[in-house]
Amino acid sequence: MNALLALAAWLPALIFPAATFSQLRTAIRATDRSAISVTTWALFGLANLGALALARPESPIAWLQAGVGFGVTAALDFAIVAVASSASSN
């Protein structure tokens, strides 16, 4: 059971950045970025930064999981904002 819980704890740290990276890659490849909601992705980024600030991990591994799950995802969220904003300014 402990092994299952340890694996489950890594799922958000792996899935959130992977899903967000997939969206970033799609946004970069898109020829029309007008449908990308800058507001939504900026709010996702702020929410992830807030979750990172509120996280109270009790071990170094948990800090790593929170940093990857929330910090990396926030950076990717803001990268999507930058990609979408650069398209709207052209």
DALINLIN-V895772 format. One record per residue. SS is DSSP state (helix for helix, strand for strand, loop for the rest). Layout:
ss
SS
SS
//
This chain:
ss
loop
helix
helix
helix
helix
helix
helix
helix
helix
helix
helix
helix
helix
helix
helix
helix
helix
helix
helix
helix
helix
helix
helix
helix
helix
helix
helix
helix
helix
loop
loop
loop
loop
loop
loop
loop
loop
helix
helix
helix
helix
helix
helix
helix
helix
helix
helix
helix
helix
helix
helix
helix
helix
helix
loop
loop
loop
loop
loop
helix
helix
helix
helix
helix
helix
helix
helix
helix
helix
helix
helix
helix
helix
helix
helix
helix
helix
helix
helix
helix
helix
helix
helix
helix
helix
helix
helix
helix
loop
loop
//
